[in-house]
Amino acid sequence: MSEPNGVSRRSLLQLVGLSTVGIAGVGAATGCAPAEPKSGGKGASGGAAGGGEYRGAYPYLPSPQGNYNAVGKPLVGSPNAILAGTPYTDLFLLPSGMYHWKEQTWELFLADSYELDKKTNTYTVKVKSGLKWSDGSALTAKDYVTTFWCHWILNSPLWSYVDKIDAPDDTTFTLRMNQPAMVVERYLLRSNIVASSVYGEYADQAKSLKEAGKDSDSKEVTALNKKLIEFAPKEYVVSGPYNIDYKTINNTQLTMVKNKTGFGADTVKFDKLVIYNGETPTVTPLVLSKDIDYATHGFPVASEKQFESIGYKILRPPTYSGPALFMNFDKAEEFADPKVRQALNFAIDHKQNGTVALGESGVPTKFYTGFSDNLIDIWIEKADQSKFEPYAFDQDKAAKLLEGAGWKKSGSSWKLPNGKPAAYQLLYPSDYADWSAASKDLSEQLTKFGIKITLHGVVSTQQPIDVDKGNFQLALQGWGNSTQPYPYFSFVSALLTHNYPIAKNSGGKGMNFPLAQTVEGFGKVDLQKLIDASGSGIDEAALKKNITKLAQIFNKTLPIIPLFERHGNTPTLNGDRVKQFPTNDDPITQNSLYADNEVALWMLTGKLQPA
């Protein structure tokens, strides 16, 4: 499984199915014929052959569905960029820097430095001089202005904190906040910068509309949003050490080659990157034939053991996320009662679900706060941690909650308060092997409990779009956030990404969960304001207080139901085309698998070398 672009699993987005490949489904995958490599067999393209070749895998969108509109990455953006959400985007469309999660430090690329003036709430980024885009234009601070005005068009939550952006000269970009917010640093430094030569006219229109008092609900901004999302450039204008060799793109693979004028072109050690297309069932046989050096997919346990038996090492980096059950509050109004959602959570054996999907890499959630258990000790005090309901598997408690909500058991099946049988269709991404297994197990568990679940699989490139348009009753999408180290981003993922504030980018309301709620013990709450508060300020104590409050509300209301937390089970092949990948004890592997990716970071710093 690969992570969608940015704000959902493999996504923010996000963002971007279900096959029968599960724990026992390896035979189906290994029976697929691997794509024929276009350049040399195993070992034929190591360090001695033209500077080295690296082979990776990630699902991408070839034309006509895919395009070269990478605006807004990795935090928001157009849904159909060909390499959206992949670690490889950072190799051609660079951010200011990438983050070392364990050391909590930045590795800067496009930026020479950044600084926060606390008195004026202003960040200043000094952009490296002499940088060039692949179309020959200069990369300057103006491109930063363009990038973040495009974020405004795309309804980026960043703009909840922005007062003004400016480029006083070619190497200086400033962002003044309307309130101090720790998360702005992440938006600022991690966003992939785009070229004014491509997106400048959109940025100019956005600035004019905002200065005229137009907001995201106005017809003018809505039209500009639609226009930007549908924009399809003929190719990428890149800043990094690689670009796509466009004539190589087909349904099974593409090649990335050196962009000799790009930043880092003299640092990266590989002349060519071959990226194979496909989700887990397609990629598994390519790993087994050793045609792939590294893959981030969610492989079944049996496949993982086969990989190890032929020489692969398995990395287990955290992903700070996992699959969650989403409910459509428009199409199934009975879920509006939080007792029903709590009952569903008690009715699910989460440990079984995670084990079926990913073995030891599928870890049941303990706290149900809306963000990763791996971050709990950082943001929530020990005294408060005991206050969270752990939702231990208890179907008797689930039954009592449903009865309290007016449901009745008739034989082995539950009926709604209106007398209709409790039966739902579960929409899942059919080409995610781990989520496929999780969906099948979930449907069997709930059906046995008395809530009939039928499965409907749709490929991962389409499924989140269907979710955003509201074309589902129940669906699997991501919880937590695989791309950002702050709980704020996980709350955005849980409550906004596939809900009406951001789902409108795809023309729908998503799950349509109201952000104005009345919550036991908290009264009337505005979840949008609480999300903003969870990322506002630079006072750590105040942030912890705000994050704890929203986590407690999430725990009580369960707007989505996390199934388990995923760790990677990533095969790496040393000594063939790549000399040595990071190991599990290297601090770099504490980076989230789908953000500040260890391989992309090692490649950009020259540490990843040909064999």
C-alpha positions as CSV (number, residue, x, y, z in Angstrom):
1,M,0.0,0.0,0.0
2,S,1.2,3.4,-0.7
3,E,0.1,6.6,1.0
4,P,-2.2,9.0,-0.8
5,N,-1.2,12.6,-1.2
6,G,-0.8,14.3,2.0
7,V,-3.8,14.3,4.3
8,S,-5.2,10.8,4.2
9,R,-3.6,7.5,4.0
10,R,-0.8,7.7,1.5
11,S,-2.6,11.1,0.7
12,L,-3.1,14.4,2.0
13,L,-4.9,12.8,0.5
14,Q,-4.5,12.1,0.0
15,L,-5.1,10.7,-1.6
16,V,-5.5,9.1,-3.7
17,G,-9.0,-0.8,-3.5
18,L,-10.0,-4.2,-2.9
19,S,-8.6,-7.4,-4.0
20,T,-8.8,-10.9,-2.6
21,V,-5.1,-10.7,-1.6
22,G,-4.9,-11.0,2.1
23,I,-2.9,-13.2,4.5
24,A,-3.7,-16.2,2.4
25,G,-3.8,-14.4,-0.9
26,V,-0.1,-14.4,-1.9
27,G,-0.7,-17.0,-4.6
28,A,-3.0,-14.7,-6.5
29,A,-0.4,-12.0,-6.5
30,T,2.6,-14.1,-7.3
31,G,0.6,-15.5,-10.2
32,C,0.7,-12.1,-11.9
33,A,3.2,-11.6,-14.7
34,P,5.7,-8.9,-13.7
35,A,6.2,-6.0,-16.0
36,E,9.3,-6.5,-18.2
37,P,12.0,-4.1,-17.1
38,K,13.2,-1.9,-20.0
39,S,16.8,-1.7,-18.9
40,G,18.8,-4.7,-17.9
41,G,17.9,-7.5,-15.5
42,K,18.8,-8.0,-11.9
43,G,22.3,-6.5,-11.2
44,A,22.7,-5.2,-14.7
45,S,22.4,-1.6,-13.8
46,G,24.4,-1.1,-10.6
47,G,27.0,1.5,-9.9
48,A,29.2,0.7,-12.8
49,A,26.5,1.1,-15.4
50,G,26.0,4.8,-16.2
51,G,26.0,6.1,-12.7
52,G,23.5,3.6,-11.3
53,E,19.8,2.8,-11.5
54,Y,17.3,2.6,-8.7
55,R,14.0,0.8,-8.9
56,G,11.0,1.7,-6.8
57,A,7.3,1.2,-6.9
58,Y,4.3,3.4,-6.2
59,P,0.8,3.6,-7.8
60,Y,0.6,6.5,-10.2
61,L,-2.0,7.8,-12.6
62,P,-0.9,7.7,-16.3
63,S,-2.7,9.8,-18.9
64,P,-5.5,10.6,-19.5
65,Q,-6.6,10.5,-15.8
66,G,-3.2,11.6,-14.6
67,N,-1.7,15.0,-15.3
68,Y,1.3,17.1,-14.3
69,N,-0.5,19.5,-11.9
70,A,1.4,19.1,-8.6
71,V,0.1,22.3,-7.0
72,G,-0.5,22.3,-3.3
73,K,1.6,19.2,-2.5
74,P,1.9,17.5,-0.1
75,L,-0.7,19.2,2.1
76,V,-3.6,19.9,-0.3
77,G,-3.8,19.8,-4.0
78,S,-5.3,18.5,-7.3
79,P,-6.5,14.9,-7.1
80,N,-5.0,13.6,-10.3
81,A,-1.3,14.5,-10.3
82,I,0.6,11.5,-11.8
83,L,2.9,11.0,-8.9
84,A,0.7,12.6,-6.2
85,G,1.6,11.5,-2.7
86,T,4.7,9.6,-3.6
87,P,8.1,10.0,-2.0
88,Y,9.5,10.7,-5.5
89,T,7.7,14.1,-5.8
90,D,10.3,15.6,-3.5
91,L,13.0,14.6,-6.0
92,F,11.7,16.8,-8.8
93,L,9.6,19.4,-7.0
94,L,11.6,20.4,-3.9
95,P,10.4,21.8,-0.7
96,S,12.4,24.3,1.4
97,G,13.5,21.3,3.5
98,M,12.7,17.9,4.9
99,Y,12.3,17.0,8.6
100,H,14.3,14.6,10.8
101,W,11.5,13.4,13.1
102,K,13.6,11.9,15.9
103,E,16.1,14.8,16.1
104,Q,13.4,17.3,15.4
105,T,15.6,19.2,13.0
106,W,15.3,20.4,9.4
107,E,17.5,19.4,6.4
108,L,17.2,22.5,4.2
109,F,17.2,22.4,0.4
110,L,15.8,25.4,-1.4
111,A,16.1,27.6,1.7
112,D,19.4,28.8,3.2
113,S,17.7,29.7,6.5
114,Y,14.4,30.5,8.2
115,E,13.6,32.6,11.2
116,L,10.6,33.5,13.3
117,D,10.2,37.0,14.7
118,K,8.0,36.4,17.7
119,K,7.3,40.1,18.2
120,T,5.7,40.5,14.7
121,N,4.6,36.8,14.3
122,T,6.5,36.8,11.0
123,Y,8.5,34.0,9.4
124,T,11.3,35.0,7.1
125,V,12.7,32.4,4.6
126,K,16.0,33.2,2.8
127,V,15.9,31.4,-0.5
128,K,19.1,30.1,-2.1
129,S,20.3,32.3,-4.9
130,G,21.1,31.0,-8.4
131,L,18.4,28.3,-8.4
132,K,16.8,27.5,-11.8
133,W,13.6,25.9,-12.9
134,S,13.8,23.3,-15.7
135,D,12.2,25.8,-18.1
136,G,15.1,28.2,-17.6
137,S,13.4,30.7,-15.4
138,A,14.9,31.7,-12.0
139,L,13.6,30.2,-8.8
140,T,13.0,33.1,-6.5
141,A,10.9,34.2,-3.5
142,K,8.2,35.1,-6.0
143,D,7.6,31.4,-6.5
144,Y,7.0,31.0,-2.8
145,V,4.3,33.7,-3.0
146,T,2.8,31.9,-6.0
147,T,2.8,28.6,-4.1
148,F,1.0,29.9,-1.0
149,W,-1.6,31.8,-2.9
150,C,-2.4,28.6,-4.7
151,H,-2.8,27.0,-1.2
152,W,-5.4,29.7,-0.5
153,I,-7.3,28.8,-3.7
154,L,-7.3,25.1,-2.5
155,N,-8.8,26.0,0.9
156,S,-5.6,25.0,2.7
157,P,-6.0,25.2,6.5
158,L,-2.7,27.1,6.6
159,W,-4.7,30.2,5.7
160,S,-6.5,30.1,9.1
161,Y,-3.2,31.5,10.4
162,V,-2.0,33.7,7.6
163,D,-2.3,37.5,7.6
164,K,0.0,38.4,4.8
165,I,2.7,36.9,2.5
166,D,5.3,38.9,0.6
167,A,8.6,38.7,-1.3
168,P,10.5,42.0,-0.7
169,D,13.3,40.7,-2.9
170,D,14.3,37.7,-4.9
171,T,15.8,35.8,-2.0
172,T,13.4,36.8,0.8
173,F,10.0,35.4,1.5
174,T,7.9,36.5,4.5
175,L,4.8,35.1,6.0
176,R,3.1,37.1,8.7
177,M,0.7,35.2,11.0
178,N,-2.6,36.5,12.4
179,Q,-1.8,34.5,15.5
180,P,1.3,32.5,16.5
181,A,1.1,28.9,15.4
182,M,3.7,26.1,15.6
183,V,2.2,24.2,12.7
184,V,2.8,27.1,10.3
185,E,6.5,26.2,10.2
186,R,5.6,22.7,8.8
187,Y,3.4,24.2,6.1
188,L,6.0,26.7,5.3
189,L,9.1,24.5,5.0
190,R,7.6,21.2,3.8
191,S,5.4,22.5,1.0
192,N,6.6,21.7,-2.5
193,I,7.3,25.0,-4.2
194,V,5.8,25.5,-7.7
195,A,6.9,27.8,-10.5
196,S,5.4,31.2,-11.2
197,S,5.9,30.6,-14.9
198,V,3.2,27.9,-14.6
199,Y,1.0,29.1,-11.8
200,G,1.6,32.8,-11.5
201,E,-1.7,33.8,-13.1
202,Y,-3.7,31.8,-10.6
203,A,-1.8,33.4,-7.7
204,D,-2.4,36.9,-9.1
205,Q,-6.1,36.2,-9.4
206,A,-6.2,34.8,-5.8
207,K,-4.6,37.8,-4.4
208,S,-7.0,40.1,-6.2
209,L,-10.0,38.2,-5.0
210,K,-8.9,38.1,-1.4
211,E,-8.1,41.8,-1.4
212,A,-11.6,42.4,-2.8
213,G,-13.0,40.6,0.2
214,K,-14.0,37.3,-1.5
215,D,-13.8,34.1,0.5
216,S,-13.9,30.4,-0.4
217,D,-17.7,30.3,-0.6
218,S,-17.9,33.1,-3.2
219,K,-18.7,32.1,-6.8
220,E,-15.5,33.8,-8.0
221,V,-13.2,31.8,-5.7
222,T,-15.2,28.6,-6.3
223,A,-14.7,29.0,-10.0
224,L,-11.0,29.7,-9.6
225,N,-10.7,26.6,-7.4
226,K,-12.3,24.5,-10.1
227,K,-10.1,26.0,-12.8
228,L,-6.9,25.3,-10.8
229,I,-7.8,21.8,-9.9
230,E,-8.6,21.0,-13.6
231,F,-5.5,22.7,-14.8
232,A,-3.3,20.1,-16.8
233,P,0.1,21.4,-17.7
234,K,1.9,19.6,-20.5
235,E,4.7,18.5,-18.3
236,Y,6.3,19.4,-14.9
237,V,8.5,22.4,-14.5
238,V,10.9,21.1,-11.9
239,S,13.5,22.4,-9.4
240,G,15.1,19.2,-8.2
241,P,17.7,16.7,-9.4
242,Y,15.3,14.6,-11.5
243,N,12.5,15.0,-14.0
244,I,10.3,12.4,-15.7
245,D,11.5,11.1,-19.1
246,Y,8.0,11.6,-20.5
247,K,8.4,9.2,-23.5
248,T,8.9,6.3,-21.0
249,I,5.5,6.7,-19.3
250,N,3.1,3.8,-19.7
251,N,0.7,1.9,-17.6
252,T,3.4,-0.2,-15.9
253,Q,6.4,2.0,-15.4
254,L,8.1,5.3,-15.9
255,T,11.7,6.6,-15.8
256,M,13.1,9.6,-14.0
257,V,16.4,11.0,-15.3
258,K,18.8,13.7,-14.1
259,N,17.7,17.3,-14.4
260,K,21.3,18.6,-14.7
261,T,20.4,22.2,-13.8
262,G,18.3,21.2,-10.8
263,F,19.2,21.6,-7.1
264,G,21.1,18.5,-5.9
265,A,21.9,17.2,-9.4
266,D,25.6,17.0,-8.4
267,T,24.7,15.3,-5.0
268,V,22.4,12.5,-6.0
269,K,24.2,9.3,-6.9
270,F,21.8,7.6,-9.3
271,D,21.4,8.7,-12.9
272,K,18.1,6.9,-13.4
273,L,15.1,6.0,-11.3
274,V,12.6,3.4,-12.6
275,I,9.2,3.6,-10.9
276,Y,6.8,0.7,-11.3
277,N,3.1,1.4,-11.2
278,G,0.7,-0.5,-9.1
279,E,-0.7,-1.4,-5.8
280,T,0.2,-4.5,-3.7
281,P,-1.1,-7.3,-6.0
282,T,0.8,-5.9,-8.9
283,V,4.0,-5.0,-7.1
284,T,4.4,-8.3,-5.1
285,P,5.7,-10.4,-8.0
286,L,8.1,-7.7,-9.0
287,V,9.6,-7.8,-5.5
288,L,9.8,-11.6,-5.6
289,S,11.7,-11.4,-8.9
290,K,14.0,-8.8,-7.4
291,D,13.1,-6.2,-10.0
292,I,12.4,-3.7,-7.2
293,D,14.7,-2.3,-4.6
294,Y,12.2,-0.6,-2.3
295,A,8.4,-0.5,-1.9
296,T,6.2,1.1,0.7
297,H,3.1,-1.0,0.0
298,G,1.1,-2.8,2.8
299,F,2.2,-6.4,2.0
300,P,0.5,-9.4,3.5
301,V,2.4,-11.3,6.2
302,A,3.0,-14.3,4.0
303,S,4.5,-12.1,1.3
304,E,6.8,-10.4,3.8
305,K,8.2,-13.8,4.9
306,Q,8.8,-14.7,1.3
307,F,10.7,-11.5,0.7
308,E,12.9,-12.1,3.7
309,S,13.7,-15.6,2.5
310,I,15.1,-14.3,-0.8
311,G,17.3,-11.7,0.8
312,Y,15.2,-8.6,1.4
313,K,15.5,-6.7,4.7
314,I,12.1,-5.4,6.2
315,L,12.0,-1.9,7.5
316,R,9.2,-1.1,10.0
317,P,9.0,2.7,10.2
318,P,5.9,4.1,11.8
319,T,3.2,5.7,9.6
320,Y,1.4,7.5,12.4
321,S,-1.9,6.5,10.8
322,G,-4.1,3.6,9.6
323,P,-7.4,2.7,8.1
324,A,-10.6,4.0,9.7
325,L,-14.3,3.4,9.3
326,F,-16.1,6.5,7.9
327,M,-19.9,6.9,8.0
328,N,-22.0,9.0,5.7
329,F,-24.2,11.1,8.0
330,D,-26.4,12.2,5.1
331,K,-27.3,8.6,4.0
332,A,-27.3,6.9,7.4
333,E,-28.8,9.4,9.9
334,E,-28.8,6.8,12.6
335,F,-25.1,7.3,13.0
336,A,-25.7,10.9,14.3
337,D,-26.2,9.4,17.7
338,P,-22.7,9.1,19.3
339,K,-23.9,6.0,21.2
340,V,-24.2,4.2,17.9
341,R,-20.7,5.0,16.9
342,Q,-19.4,4.0,20.3
343,A,-21.3,0.7,20.0
344,L,-19.6,0.0,16.6
345,N,-16.2,0.6,18.2
346,F,-16.9,-1.8,21.1
347,A,-18.2,-4.4,18.6
348,I,-15.0,-4.6,16.6
349,D,-12.1,-6.8,17.6
350,H,-9.4,-4.3,16.6
351,K,-6.5,-6.6,17.4
352,Q,-7.9,-9.3,15.1
353,N,-8.5,-6.7,12.4
354,G,-4.9,-5.4,12.5
355,T,-3.3,-8.9,12.6
356,V,-5.4,-10.1,9.6
357,A,-4.3,-7.1,7.6
358,L,-0.6,-6.7,8.5
359,G,0.5,-9.1,11.2
360,E,2.8,-7.4,13.7
361,S,2.6,-4.2,11.7
362,G,-1.1,-3.8,12.4
363,V,-1.3,-2.5,15.9
364,P,-4.6,-1.9,17.7
365,T,-5.2,1.7,18.9
366,K,-5.1,2.3,22.7
367,F,-6.4,5.8,23.2
368,Y,-8.7,6.8,20.2
369,T,-7.7,10.4,20.3
370,G,-7.7,11.0,16.5
371,F,-3.9,11.0,16.3
372,S,-1.2,8.4,16.6
373,D,-0.5,6.6,19.9
374,N,3.2,7.2,19.1
375,L,2.6,10.9,19.8
376,I,0.5,10.6,22.9
377,D,3.4,11.0,25.5
378,I,4.6,14.2,23.7
379,W,1.2,16.0,23.7
380,I,-0.9,14.6,26.5
381,E,0.0,14.4,30.2
382,K,0.1,11.1,31.9
383,A,-2.7,12.1,34.3
384,D,-5.0,12.8,31.3
385,Q,-4.2,9.7,29.4
386,S,-6.2,7.5,31.9
387,K,-9.4,9.5,31.0
388,F,-9.7,8.1,27.5
389,E,-12.1,5.3,26.8
390,P,-10.0,2.4,25.4
391,Y,-13.0,0.7,23.7
392,A,-11.8,-2.8,24.6
393,F,-13.6,-5.4,22.5
394,D,-17.0,-5.9,24.3
395,Q,-20.0,-6.8,22.2
396,D,-22.3,-7.0,25.3
397,K,-21.5,-3.3,26.0
398,A,-22.0,-2.6,22.3
399,A,-25.5,-4.2,22.4
400,K,-26.5,-2.1,25.5
401,L,-25.5,1.1,23.7
402,L,-27.5,0.2,20.6
403,E,-30.5,-0.6,22.7
404,G,-30.1,2.7,24.4
405,A,-30.2,4.4,21.0
406,G,-33.4,2.7,20.1
407,W,-32.1,-0.3,18.1
408,K,-33.6,-3.7,18.6
409,K,-32.2,-7.2,18.1
410,S,-34.5,-9.5,16.0
411,G,-33.1,-12.9,16.0
412,S,-29.4,-12.6,15.0
413,S,-29.9,-9.2,13.3
414,W,-30.2,-5.6,14.5
415,K,-33.0,-3.3,13.4
416,L,-33.0,0.5,13.4
417,P,-35.4,2.5,15.5
418,N,-37.6,2.9,12.4
419,G,-37.8,-0.9,12.0
420,K,-35.5,-1.2,9.0
421,P,-32.7,-3.8,9.1
422,A,-29.3,-2.5,9.9
423,A,-27.5,-3.3,6.6
424,Y,-24.8,-1.2,4.9
425,Q,-22.4,-1.3,2.0
426,L,-18.7,-0.7,2.8
427,L,-16.7,1.1,0.1
428,Y,-13.0,0.3,0.2
429,P,-9.9,0.8,-2.0
430,S,-9.7,-2.5,-3.9
431,D,-6.0,-2.5,-4.7
432,Y,-4.8,-2.0,-1.1
433,A,-4.1,-5.5,0.0
434,D,-3.9,-4.7,3.7
435,W,-7.0,-2.6,3.6
436,S,-8.7,-5.3,1.5
437,A,-8.0,-7.8,4.2
438,A,-9.1,-5.4,6.9
439,S,-12.4,-4.7,5.1
440,K,-13.2,-8.3,4.6
441,D,-12.6,-9.0,8.3
442,L,-14.6,-6.0,9.4
443,S,-17.6,-7.0,7.3
444,E,-17.4,-10.5,8.7
445,Q,-17.2,-9.3,12.3
446,L,-20.1,-6.8,12.1
447,T,-22.3,-9.2,10.1
448,K,-21.8,-11.8,12.7
449,F,-22.7,-9.2,15.4
450,G,-25.9,-8.6,13.5
451,I,-25.1,-5.6,11.3
452,K,-25.0,-6.8,7.7
453,I,-22.1,-5.4,5.7
454,T,-21.6,-6.0,2.0
455,L,-18.4,-5.0,0.3
456,H,-17.9,-2.8,-2.7
457,G,-14.3,-2.4,-3.9
458,V,-13.2,0.5,-6.0
459,V,-9.6,1.2,-7.1
460,S,-7.7,3.6,-4.9
461,T,-7.5,6.3,-7.5
462,Q,-11.3,6.6,-7.6
463,Q,-12.4,5.5,-4.1
464,P,-11.5,8.7,-2.1
465,I,-13.2,10.8,-4.9
466,D,-16.4,8.7,-4.3
467,V,-16.0,9.3,-0.6
468,D,-15.6,13.1,-1.1
469,K,-18.7,13.2,-3.4
470,G,-20.7,11.3,-0.7
471,N,-21.3,8.2,-2.9
472,F,-21.1,5.8,0.0
473,Q,-22.8,4.5,3.2
474,L,-19.7,3.2,5.0
475,A,-16.2,3.6,3.7
476,L,-12.5,3.0,4.6
477,Q,-10.2,6.0,4.5
478,G,-7.2,7.1,6.6
479,W,-7.1,8.3,10.2
480,G,-4.1,10.0,11.8
481,N,-1.7,11.7,9.5
482,S,1.3,10.1,7.8
483,T,2.8,13.3,6.6
484,Q,2.9,15.7,9.6
485,P,4.3,15.4,13.2
486,Y,1.7,17.6,14.9
487,P,-1.8,16.3,16.1
488,Y,-3.4,19.3,14.4
489,F,-2.8,17.7,11.0
490,S,-4.4,14.4,12.2
491,F,-7.5,16.4,13.4
492,V,-7.7,18.0,9.9
493,S,-7.5,14.5,8.4
494,A,-10.2,13.1,10.6
495,L,-12.6,16.0,10.6
496,L,-12.0,18.1,7.5
497,T,-10.3,16.2,4.6
498,H,-13.2,13.9,3.8
499,N,-15.8,16.3,5.2
500,Y,-17.6,19.2,3.7
501,P,-14.9,21.9,4.3
502,I,-12.3,20.1,2.0
503,A,-14.4,17.5,0.2
504,K,-16.0,20.4,-1.8
505,N,-12.8,20.4,-3.8
506,S,-14.1,17.2,-5.4
507,G,-17.7,18.6,-5.7
508,G,-19.3,16.9,-2.6
509,K,-19.8,17.0,1.1
510,G,-17.9,13.8,2.0
511,M,-19.2,12.2,5.3
512,N,-21.0,15.5,6.1
513,F,-20.3,15.3,9.8
514,P,-21.4,18.6,11.4
515,L,-18.6,20.6,13.0
516,A,-21.0,22.2,15.4
517,Q,-21.7,19.6,18.0
518,T,-23.1,19.2,21.5
519,V,-20.8,16.9,23.5
520,E,-21.4,15.4,26.9
521,G,-19.2,17.1,29.4
522,F,-18.3,19.9,27.0
523,G,-21.6,21.4,25.9
524,K,-21.8,23.1,22.5
525,V,-18.5,23.0,20.6
526,D,-17.2,24.3,17.3
527,L,-14.8,21.7,16.0
528,Q,-13.3,24.0,13.4
529,K,-12.3,26.4,16.1
530,L,-10.9,23.6,18.2
531,I,-8.9,22.3,15.3
532,D,-7.4,25.7,14.8
533,A,-6.6,26.0,18.5
534,S,-4.8,22.7,18.4
535,G,-2.3,24.2,16.0
536,S,-2.3,27.8,17.3
537,G,0.4,29.4,19.4
538,I,3.9,28.5,20.2
539,D,3.4,28.0,24.0
540,E,3.7,24.2,24.4
541,A,1.7,24.1,27.6
542,A,-1.2,25.9,26.0
543,L,-1.0,23.7,22.9
544,K,-1.1,20.6,25.0
545,K,-4.2,21.8,26.7
546,N,-6.0,22.5,23.4
547,I,-4.9,19.2,21.9
548,T,-6.1,17.3,25.0
549,K,-9.5,18.9,24.9
550,L,-10.0,18.0,21.2
551,A,-8.6,14.5,21.8
552,Q,-11.2,14.0,24.6
553,I,-14.0,15.2,22.4
554,F,-12.9,12.8,19.6
555,N,-12.7,9.9,22.1
556,K,-16.3,10.6,23.1
557,T,-17.8,11.4,19.7
558,L,-15.9,9.1,17.4
559,P,-16.7,11.0,14.1
560,I,-14.6,8.2,12.5
561,I,-13.6,4.9,14.0
562,P,-9.9,4.0,13.7
563,L,-9.4,0.3,13.0
564,F,-5.7,-0.1,13.9
565,E,-2.4,1.8,13.6
566,R,-0.1,0.8,10.8
567,H,3.7,0.3,10.9
568,G,5.5,-0.2,7.6
569,N,6.7,-3.6,6.4
570,T,8.9,-2.3,3.7
571,P,11.2,-4.6,1.7
572,T,14.6,-3.2,0.9
573,L,17.2,-5.0,-1.3
574,N,20.8,-4.3,-0.5
575,G,23.9,-5.0,-2.7
576,D,22.2,-5.4,-6.1
577,R,21.5,-2.0,-7.5
578,V,21.6,-0.1,-4.2
579,K,24.6,-0.5,-1.9
580,Q,22.8,-0.1,1.5
581,F,19.4,1.1,2.6
582,P,18.9,2.5,6.1
583,T,18.3,0.0,8.9
584,N,15.6,-0.2,11.6
585,D,18.0,1.2,14.2
586,D,18.9,4.3,12.1
587,P,17.2,7.4,13.4
588,I,16.0,8.2,9.9
589,T,13.6,5.3,10.1
590,Q,11.6,7.1,12.8
591,N,10.5,9.4,10.0
592,S,7.0,8.6,8.9
593,L,7.1,6.3,5.9
594,Y,5.0,8.7,3.9
595,A,6.5,12.0,4.9
596,D,10.2,13.0,4.9
597,N,10.7,9.6,3.4
598,E,14.0,8.0,4.5
599,V,15.0,7.0,1.0
600,A,14.1,10.3,-0.6
601,L,16.0,12.1,2.1
602,W,19.0,9.8,1.8
603,M,18.9,10.2,-2.0
604,L,18.9,14.0,-1.8
605,T,21.8,14.1,0.7
606,G,23.9,11.6,-1.4
607,K,23.8,8.9,1.3
608,L,21.9,6.4,-0.9
609,Q,24.5,5.0,-3.3
610,P,24.6,2.5,-6.2
611,A,26.0,-0.9,-5.5
